[in-house]
């Protein structure tokens, strides 16, 4: 079902978004609104809303794993010695494990 004016269709069988509580709720609302507006325009939501998608992702990751996220930012922000690269790799693994622990089975 196309809208007049050349807007795109919403995906068939679109799933309701999972509510994000806490400090990320406003980022999720902004992203949802951006996606609604994108349906009326020529740009795809993936392009138009990229900055909001990234902001929401960073907020959720930081909320779930604050220490691990900070370690990655600190240790992986710039090139360095072999020791720093090794620490960066370990920090990334720790963040990955933390996020995995927060996933639903």
DSSP file (Angstrom, degrees, kcal/mol; ACC not computed):
  #  RESIDUE AA STRUCTURE BP1 BP2  ACC     N-H-->O    O-->H-N    N-H-->O    O-->H-N    TCO  KAPPA ALPHA  PHI   PSI    X-CA   Y-CA   Z-CA
    1    1 A X              0   0    0      0, 0.0     9,-0.3     0, 0.0     2,-0.2   0.000 360.0 360.0 360.0 107.1    0.0    0.0    0.0
    2    2 A X        -     0   0    0      7,-0.1     2,-0.2     1,-0.0     6,-0.1  -0.579 360.0-133.1 -86.9 147.2    1.7    3.1   -1.3
    3    3 A X    >   -     0   0    0      4,-0.5     3,-0.8    -2,-0.2     4,-0.3  -0.638  32.8 -98.5 -90.1 156.3    1.1    6.5    0.1
    4    4 A X  T 3  S+     0   0    0     -2,-0.2     3,-0.3     1,-0.2    -1,-0.1  -0.417 105.0  48.0 -69.9 153.4    0.5    9.4   -2.3
    5    5 A X  T 3  S-     0   0    0      1,-0.2    -1,-0.2    -2,-0.1    -2,-0.0   0.557 124.9 -77.9  92.6   8.0    3.5   11.6   -2.9
    6    6 A X  S <  S+     0   0    0     -3,-0.8    -1,-0.2     1,-0.2    -2,-0.1   0.628  78.9 156.8  80.4  12.8    5.9    8.7   -3.6
    7    7 A X        -     0   0    0     -3,-0.3    -4,-0.5    -4,-0.3    33,-0.2  -0.288  42.5-107.2 -68.5 158.9    6.5    7.7    0.0
    8    8 A X        -     0   0    0     31,-1.5     2,-0.2    33,-0.3    -1,-0.1  -0.404  30.8-106.6 -83.8 162.8    7.8    4.2    0.7
    9    9 A X        -     0   0    0     -2,-0.1     2,-0.2    -7,-0.1    -7,-0.1  -0.540  30.2-112.6 -83.9 152.5    5.7    1.4    2.2
   10   10 A X        -     0   0    0     -9,-0.3     3,-0.1    -2,-0.2    -1,-0.1  -0.600  49.6 -87.7 -77.4 149.6    6.2    0.2    5.8
   11   11 A X    >   -     0   0    0     -2,-0.2     3,-1.4     1,-0.1     2,-0.1  -0.316  47.0-107.9 -60.2 137.8    7.6   -3.3    5.9
   12   12 A X  T 3  S+     0   0    0      1,-0.3     3,-0.1    -3,-0.1    -1,-0.1  -0.439 103.3  10.9 -65.4 136.5    5.0   -6.0    5.9
   13   13 A X  T 3  S-     0   0    0      1,-0.2    -1,-0.3    -2,-0.1    -2,-0.1   0.816  89.6-171.3  65.8  29.6    4.5   -7.7    9.2
   14   14 A X    <   -     0   0    0     -3,-1.4     2,-0.3     1,-0.1    -1,-0.2  -0.276  17.0-128.2 -57.6 136.8    6.7   -5.0   10.9
   15   15 A X        -     0   0    0     -3,-0.1     2,-0.2     1,-0.1    -1,-0.1  -0.611  21.0-107.8 -88.4 146.1    7.5   -5.9   14.4
   16   16 A X        -     0   0    0     -2,-0.3    -1,-0.1     1,-0.1     2,-0.1  -0.484  41.8-107.9 -68.5 141.2    6.9   -3.5   17.3
   17   17 A X        -     0   0    0     -2,-0.2     2,-0.4     1,-0.1    -1,-0.1  -0.391  30.6-110.1 -70.2 147.7   10.1   -2.1   18.7
   18   18 A X        -     0   0    0     -2,-0.1     2,-0.2     1,-0.1    -1,-0.1  -0.652  38.3-113.0 -76.2 130.5   11.3   -3.3   22.1
   19   19 A X        -     0   0    0     -2,-0.4     2,-0.7     1,-0.1    -1,-0.1  -0.447  23.9-148.1 -67.9 134.5   10.9   -0.5   24.6
   20   20 A X        -     0   0    0     -2,-0.2     8,-0.1     5,-0.1    -1,-0.1  -0.917  17.2-154.4-105.1 113.2   14.3    0.7   25.9
   21   21 A X    >   +     0   0    0     -2,-0.7     3,-0.9     3,-0.1     2,-0.0  -0.245  49.3  14.5 -80.3 171.8   14.0    1.9   29.5
   22   22 A X  G >  S-     0   0    0      1,-0.2     3,-1.6     2,-0.2     4,-0.3  -0.288 120.9  -6.5  74.0-146.2   16.1    4.5   31.3
   23   23 A X  G 3  S+     0   0    0      1,-0.3     4,-0.3     2,-0.1     3,-0.2   0.622 129.8  56.8 -68.2 -13.4   18.5    6.9   29.8
   24   24 A X  G <> S+     0   0    0     -3,-0.9     4,-2.1     1,-0.2    -1,-0.3   0.493  78.9  91.5 -95.6  -4.2   18.2    5.5   26.3
   25   25 A X  H <> S+     0   0    0     -3,-1.6     4,-2.4     1,-0.2     5,-0.2   0.885  85.6  50.4 -61.4 -40.3   14.4    5.9   25.9
   26   26 A X  H  > S+     0   0    0     -4,-0.3     4,-2.3    -3,-0.2    -1,-0.2   0.877 109.3  51.5 -68.0 -35.4   14.6    9.4   24.4
   27   27 A X  H  > S+     0   0    0     -4,-0.3     4,-2.1     2,-0.2    -1,-0.2   0.887 110.3  49.7 -65.8 -38.0   17.2    8.2   21.8
   28   28 A X  H  X S+     0   0    0     -4,-2.1     4,-2.5     2,-0.2    -2,-0.2   0.911 110.2  49.7 -67.1 -41.6   14.8    5.4   20.9
   29   29 A X  H  X S+     0   0    0     -4,-2.4     4,-2.5     1,-0.2    -2,-0.2   0.918 110.9  50.1 -62.5 -42.3   11.9    7.8   20.5
   30   30 A X  H  X S+     0   0    0     -4,-2.3     4,-2.3     1,-0.2    -1,-0.2   0.901 111.4  48.6 -62.8 -40.7   13.9   10.1   18.3
   31   31 A X  H  X S+     0   0    0     -4,-2.1     4,-2.4     2,-0.2    -2,-0.2   0.916 111.0  49.9 -65.8 -43.2   15.0    7.1   16.1
   32   32 A X  H  X S+     0   0    0     -4,-2.5     4,-2.1     1,-0.2    -2,-0.2   0.910 111.8  48.4 -62.1 -42.1   11.4    5.9   15.8
   33   33 A X  H  X S+     0   0    0     -4,-2.5     4,-2.4     2,-0.2    -1,-0.2   0.898 109.7  52.6 -64.8 -40.5   10.2    9.4   14.8
   34   34 A X  H  X S+     0   0    0     -4,-2.3     4,-2.4     1,-0.2    -2,-0.2   0.909 108.7  50.2 -61.0 -42.7   13.1    9.7   12.3
   35   35 A X  H  X S+     0   0    0     -4,-2.4     4,-1.2     2,-0.2    -1,-0.2   0.896 109.7  50.9 -64.0 -39.5   12.0    6.4   10.7
   36   36 A X  H  < S+     0   0    0     -4,-2.1     4,-0.4     1,-0.2     3,-0.4   0.927 112.8  45.7 -63.1 -43.7    8.4    7.6   10.5
   37   37 A X  H >< S+     0   0    0     -4,-2.4     3,-1.5     1,-0.2     4,-0.4   0.867 106.2  59.9 -67.0 -35.8    9.5   10.8    8.8
   38   38 A X  H >< S+     0   0    0     -4,-2.4     3,-1.2     1,-0.3   -30,-0.3   0.802  92.5  67.1 -64.1 -28.4   11.8    8.9    6.4
   39   39 A X  T 3< S+     0   0    0     -4,-1.2   -31,-1.5    -3,-0.4    -1,-0.3   0.765 101.8  48.9 -63.0 -23.2    8.8    6.9    5.1
   40   40 A X  T <  S+     0   0    0     -3,-1.5    -1,-0.3    -4,-0.4    -2,-0.2   0.516 108.5  63.0 -93.2  -6.5    7.5   10.2    3.6
   41   41 A X  S <  S-     0   0    0     -3,-1.2   -33,-0.3    -4,-0.4    -3,-0.0  -0.524  88.1-105.7-116.9-178.6   10.8   11.2    2.0
   42   42 A X  S    S+     0   0    0     -2,-0.2     2,-0.3   -35,-0.1    -4,-0.1   0.702  91.0  83.2 -80.4 -19.8   13.2   10.1   -0.7
   43   43 A X  S    S-     0   0    0      1,-0.1    -2,-0.3     2,-0.0     2,-0.1  -0.607  81.8-115.6 -89.7 146.0   15.9    8.9    1.6
   44   44 A X    >>  -     0   0    0     -2,-0.3     4,-2.7     1,-0.1     3,-1.1  -0.459  24.5-119.1 -72.2 148.6   16.0    5.5    3.2
   45   45 A X  H 3> S+     0   0    0      1,-0.3     4,-2.6     2,-0.2    -1,-0.1   0.844 113.4  62.9 -56.5 -34.0   15.7    5.4    7.0
   46   46 A X  H 34 S+     0   0    0      1,-0.2    -1,-0.3     2,-0.2     7,-0.1   0.836 113.6  34.3 -61.6 -31.5   19.1    3.7    7.2
   47   47 A X  H X4 S+     0   0    0     -3,-1.1     3,-0.9     2,-0.1     4,-0.3   0.916 121.5  44.5 -86.0 -51.7   20.7    6.8    5.6
   48   48 A X  H 3< S+     0   0    0     -4,-2.7     3,-0.2     1,-0.2    -3,-0.2   0.832 122.9  35.5 -65.2 -34.6   18.6    9.5    7.1
   49   49 A X  T 3X S+     0   0    0     -4,-2.6     4,-2.5    -5,-0.3     3,-0.4   0.207  79.4 115.0-107.6  14.1   18.6    8.1   10.7
   50   50 A X  H <> S+     0   0    0     -3,-0.9     4,-2.4     1,-0.2     5,-0.2   0.881  77.0  51.2 -54.7 -43.9   22.1    6.7   10.8
   51   51 A X  H  > S+     0   0    0     -4,-0.3     4,-2.0    -3,-0.2    -1,-0.2   0.871 112.4  45.9 -64.8 -36.6   23.3    9.2   13.5
   52   52 A X  H  > S+     0   0    0     -3,-0.4     4,-2.4     2,-0.2    -1,-0.2   0.864 110.5  53.3 -74.2 -35.5   20.4    8.4   15.7
   53   53 A X  H  X S+     0   0    0     -4,-2.5     4,-2.4     2,-0.2    -2,-0.2   0.927 111.7  45.9 -62.4 -44.5   20.8    4.7   15.2
   54   54 A X  H  X S+     0   0    0     -4,-2.4     4,-2.8    -5,-0.2     5,-0.2   0.909 111.3  52.2 -65.2 -41.9   24.4    4.9   16.3
   55   55 A X  H  X S+     0   0    0     -4,-2.0     4,-2.1     1,-0.2    -2,-0.2   0.909 111.4  46.7 -61.9 -42.1   23.6    7.1   19.3
   56   56 A X  H  X S+     0   0    0     -4,-2.4     4,-2.6     2,-0.2     5,-0.2   0.925 112.2  50.3 -65.8 -43.8   21.0    4.6   20.5
   57   57 A X  H  X S+     0   0    0     -4,-2.4     4,-2.6     1,-0.2     5,-0.2   0.931 111.9  47.2 -60.2 -45.9   23.4    1.7   20.0
   58   58 A X  H  X S+     0   0    0     -4,-2.8     4,-2.5     1,-0.2    -1,-0.2   0.886 112.0  51.2 -63.6 -37.9   26.1    3.5   21.9
   59   59 A X  H  X S+     0   0    0     -4,-2.1     4,-2.4    -5,-0.2    -2,-0.2   0.931 112.2  45.4 -64.6 -45.7   23.7    4.4   24.7
   60   60 A X  H  X S+     0   0    0     -4,-2.6     4,-2.3     2,-0.2     5,-0.2   0.927 114.8  47.4 -64.9 -45.1   22.4    0.8   25.1
   61   61 A X  H  X S+     0   0    0     -4,-2.6     4,-2.6    -5,-0.2    -1,-0.2   0.928 114.1  47.1 -62.7 -44.8   25.9   -0.7   25.0
   62   62 A X  H  < S+     0   0    0     -4,-2.5    -1,-0.2    -5,-0.2    -2,-0.2   0.873 112.1  50.7 -65.2 -37.0   27.2    1.9   27.6
   63   63 A X  H  < S+     0   0    0     -4,-2.4     3,-0.4    -5,-0.2    -1,-0.2   0.885 116.0  41.2 -67.7 -38.4   24.2    1.3   29.8
   64   64 A X  H  < S+     0   0    0     -4,-2.3    -2,-0.2     1,-0.2    -1,-0.2   0.887 134.0  16.4 -75.6 -40.1   24.7   -2.5   29.8
   65   65 A X     X  +     0   0    0     -4,-2.6     4,-2.5    -5,-0.2    -1,-0.2  -0.553  68.5 161.0-136.8  66.9   28.5   -2.6   30.1
   66   66 A X  H  > S+     0   0    0     -3,-0.4     4,-2.2     1,-0.2     5,-0.2   0.904  77.5  45.0 -62.3 -44.4   29.8    0.8   31.3
   67   67 A X  H  > S+     0   0    0      1,-0.2     4,-2.1     2,-0.2    -1,-0.2   0.911 115.5  46.7 -66.3 -42.6   33.2   -0.4   32.5
   68   68 A X  H  > S+     0   0    0      2,-0.2     4,-2.0     1,-0.2    27,-0.2   0.879 111.8  51.6 -67.5 -38.1   33.9   -2.5   29.5
   69   69 A X  H  X S+     0   0    0     -4,-2.5     4,-2.4     2,-0.2    -2,-0.2   0.927 110.5  48.0 -64.3 -44.4   32.8    0.3   27.1
   70   70 A X  H  X S+     0   0    0     -4,-2.2     4,-2.6    -5,-0.2     5,-0.2   0.887 108.8  54.5 -63.8 -38.8   35.1    2.8   28.8
   71   71 A X  H  X S+     0   0    0     -4,-2.1     4,-2.9     2,-0.2     5,-0.3   0.913 109.2  47.8 -61.9 -42.1   38.0    0.4   28.7
   72   72 A X  H  X S+     0   0    0     -4,-2.0     4,-2.4    19,-0.2    -2,-0.2   0.930 112.5  49.0 -64.3 -44.6   37.5    0.0   24.9
   73   73 A X  H  < S+     0   0    0     -4,-2.4     4,-0.5     1,-0.2    -2,-0.2   0.915 117.2  41.8 -60.0 -42.4   37.3    3.7   24.4
   74   74 A X  H  < S+     0   0    0     -4,-2.6     3,-0.3    -5,-0.2    -2,-0.2   0.930 123.5  34.3 -71.7 -46.8   40.4    4.3   26.5
   75   75 A X  H  < S+     0   0    0     -4,-2.9    13,-0.3    -5,-0.2     3,-0.2   0.707 123.2  41.1 -86.8 -20.8   42.6    1.4   25.2
   76   76 A X  S  < S+     0   0    0     -4,-2.4    -1,-0.2    -5,-0.3    -2,-0.2   0.302  84.4  97.1-111.7   9.4   41.5    1.3   21.6
   77   77 A X  S    S+     0   0    0     -4,-0.5     2,-0.3    -3,-0.3    -1,-0.1   0.734  92.8   9.0 -74.0 -23.0   41.3    5.0   20.8
   78   78 A X  S    S-     0   0    0     -3,-0.2    -1,-0.1    -4,-0.2     0, 0.0  -0.969  86.8 -85.1-151.6 163.9   44.7    5.4   19.2
   79   79 A X        +     0   0    0     -2,-0.3     2,-0.3     1,-0.1    -2,-0.0  -0.293  58.1 145.8 -67.2 157.9   47.6    3.3   17.9
   80   80 A X        -     0   0    0      1,-0.2    -1,-0.1    -4,-0.0    -5,-0.0  -0.846  42.6 -33.6-165.5-158.0   50.2    2.3   20.5
   81   81 A X     >  -     0   0    0     -2,-0.3     4,-2.4     1,-0.1     5,-0.2  -0.135  61.3-100.2 -72.4 170.7   52.6   -0.2   21.7
   82   82 A X  H  > S+     0   0    0      1,-0.2     4,-2.2     2,-0.2     5,-0.2   0.872 125.5  54.7 -59.9 -36.9   52.2   -4.0   21.4
   83   83 A X  H  > S+     0   0    0      2,-0.2     4,-2.5     1,-0.2    -1,-0.2   0.928 108.2  47.5 -62.9 -45.4   51.1   -4.0   25.0
   84   84 A X  H  > S+     0   0    0      1,-0.2     4,-2.6     2,-0.2    -2,-0.2   0.899 111.1  51.1 -65.0 -39.8   48.4   -1.4   24.4
   85   85 A X  H  X S+     0   0    0     -4,-2.4     4,-2.3     2,-0.2    -1,-0.2   0.899 111.1  48.9 -62.8 -39.6   47.2   -3.3   21.3
   86   86 A X  H  X S+     0   0    0     -4,-2.2     4,-2.2     2,-0.2    -2,-0.2   0.903 111.6  48.7 -65.5 -41.8   47.0   -6.5   23.4
   87   87 A X  H  X S+     0   0    0     -4,-2.5     4,-2.5     2,-0.2    -2,-0.2   0.885 110.3  52.3 -65.5 -38.4   45.0   -4.6   26.1
   88   88 A X  H  X S+     0   0    0     -4,-2.6     4,-2.4   -13,-0.3    -2,-0.2   0.932 108.8  49.5 -61.7 -46.6   42.7   -3.2   23.5
   89   89 A X  H  X S+     0   0    0     -4,-2.3     4,-2.0     1,-0.2    -2,-0.2   0.908 112.0  48.2 -60.0 -42.7   42.0   -6.7   22.1
   90   90 A X  H  X S+     0   0    0     -4,-2.2     4,-2.6     2,-0.2    -1,-0.2   0.898 110.2  52.2 -64.8 -40.9   41.3   -8.0   25.7
   91   91 A X  H  X S+     0   0    0     -4,-2.5     4,-2.4     1,-0.2   -19,-0.2   0.896 108.7  50.5 -63.3 -40.0   39.0   -5.0   26.3
   92   92 A X  H  X S+     0   0    0     -4,-2.4     4,-2.4     2,-0.2    -1,-0.2   0.898 110.7  49.0 -64.7 -40.2   37.0   -5.8   23.1
   93   93 A X  H  X S+     0   0    0     -4,-2.0     4,-2.6     2,-0.2    -2,-0.2   0.925 110.5  50.8 -64.1 -44.3   36.7   -9.4   24.1
   94   94 A X  H  X S+     0   0    0     -4,-2.6     4,-2.3     1,-0.2    -2,-0.2   0.905 111.2  48.4 -60.4 -41.7   35.5   -8.4   27.6
   95   95 A X  H  X S+     0   0    0     -4,-2.4     4,-2.6   -27,-0.2     5,-0.2   0.920 110.9  50.7 -64.3 -43.5   32.9   -6.0   26.1
   96   96 A X  H  X S+     0   0    0     -4,-2.4     4,-2.3     1,-0.2    -2,-0.2   0.914 111.4  47.7 -60.2 -43.9   31.7   -8.8   23.7
   97   97 A X  H  X S+     0   0    0     -4,-2.6     4,-2.0     2,-0.2    -1,-0.2   0.889 110.9  51.7 -65.4 -39.4   31.3  -11.2   26.6
   98   98 A X  H  X S+     0   0    0     -4,-2.3     4,-0.9     2,-0.2    -2,-0.2   0.935 111.6  46.3 -62.5 -46.4   29.4   -8.6   28.6
   99   99 A X  H >X S+     0   0    0     -4,-2.6     3,-0.7     1,-0.2     4,-0.5   0.895 110.2  53.8 -64.1 -39.4   27.0   -7.9   25.8
  100  100 A X  H >< S+     0   0    0     -4,-2.3     3,-1.1     1,-0.2    -1,-0.2   0.884 103.9  56.2 -61.2 -38.1   26.6  -11.6   25.2
  101  101 A X  H 3< S+     0   0    0     -4,-2.0    -1,-0.2     1,-0.2    -2,-0.2   0.748 106.3  51.7 -66.2 -23.2   25.6  -12.1   28.9
  102  102 A X  H << S+     0   0    0     -4,-0.9    -1,-0.2    -3,-0.7    -2,-0.2   0.505  88.5 103.5 -91.6  -5.4   22.9   -9.5   28.4
  103  103 A X  S << S-     0   0    0     -3,-1.1     2,-0.3    -4,-0.5    -3,-0.0  -0.475  75.1-117.7 -78.1 148.1   21.3  -11.2   25.4
  104  104 A X              0   0    0     -2,-0.1    -1,-0.1     1,-0.1    -2,-0.1  -0.608 360.0 360.0 -80.1 145.3   18.1  -13.1   25.7
  105  105 A X              0   0    0     -2,-0.3    -1,-0.1     0, 0.0    -2,-0.0   0.510 360.0 360.0 -67.0 360.0   18.4  -16.8   24.9
